[in-house]
C-alpha cells in the first residue's frame, strides 16, 4: 500500500469500526504506524455527520492529496464546542474510521475502503451501551442522518472490502467476509 496509504473504515453505529481500526493499526505491516482519526472525535455534535464528512474531505484528504498540511479539529462532547487542532504527518499512513468515512467524495483519495456491517439489533445495543446512555436520546436523529447519507453516497458501493461485525440475517458467521465487490 505504501507509506502514504489511506484506509477508510465505515459502517453503521455499533458495527465494530473502532475495534477493527485498532486491530488494523496494531497489525500495520510497515515500520511507521498509521495515524488513526476517529470520526467520533470530529463530528460537531449529534447532527454533525455531514459536517464531519465535509471537514475530513477538505482538511484531511484533499489537503493531504494536494501536498498541503492535513489537519482535523476535535469536538469536545462535554462542552459542546470545537477543541484543539491536530496535524496529520504527510508521509505517514492514515486510517479514518467512522460513519461517513466512505463518502463518495473520499473514495478517490483512499487506497483501501472497508465496509463493516452488523445486525441492526446487536449494533444498537452496542452503541447505546458504549456511550453509557448518552446516545439514546439522539439515536433517532442519528439514524435519520445516517440513512440520508447512506442513500445519498451509497458507501457500501465504494468498499474494496466488506466484512460482517456480527452474524447477519444471511447466516454468515461474525467476522467472515461479506461479498467483496470492486467499486463501480
Secondary structure, DSSP 8 states (H G I E B T S, - for coil): --TT-EEEEE-STTSSHHHHHHHHHHT--SSS--EEEEGGGT--STT-HHHHHHHIIIIIIIHHHTTS-EEEEEEETTTTEEEEEEEE-TTS-EEEESTTTT-GGGGGG-SEEEEEE--HHHHHHHHHHHTTTTTGGGHHHHHHHHHHHHHHH-HHHH-SEEEESS--TT---TTSB-------
